[in-house]
Amino acid sequence: MHLTLAFLGSTPDDRLDAVIAAVRSAADGHAAFDIELDHAGRFPKSGPPRVAWLGMSAGADDASALATAVRDALVARSIAFDEKPFRAHVTLGRVREKATTKEARAIATALDAVRMSPLRFTADAVHVIESHVSSKGPRYTSRAAVPLSVGGKRVGGSPGDDHRARDDRRSVPRPPRA
């Protein structure tokens, strides 16, 4: 599960250090924050759904502020990213492009009917994630993790520690990501 703060798309490996520096700069001074996911939805709101998601009640303002900081830091370093407006949500999945009208309606109806107990967790780091898309679905690799602060101190490391990750995982459980 993850929250995308900025989607970079295809980015050359030689820009990774600049991306990590941007995330480190953006995370500086941002405290870890609680997130509560309490409703389901879809993009677009009308017509055939393309993305199913969970929306936030708590944490949306903090996530938005962090997304703004990450995006500003990327711009300052001339790193391109998808400039669609940030919407605080966690993607559950994407609807196949080849979904029939009947399937799309069934998905939309199911999402509109979802009633759920809140899911709560703490966002304590920003991960720089590399996505590998294949016919088997996406695979995510955390290239770096930058801790958010608690009580003025970064969680799990010093201000200069970017916690570069070397493992390859199917999913990265700690939102948000850059």
Secondary structure, DSSP 8 states (H G I E B T S, - for coil): ---BS----S--GGGHHHHHHHHHHHHTT-B-EEEEEEEEEEESSSSS--EEEEEEEESHHHHHHHHHHHHHHHHHTT-----S----EEEEEE--TT--HHHHHHHHHHHHH-----EEEEE-EEEEEEEEEETTEEEEEEEEEEE-EETTEETTS-TT--------BS---S--B-
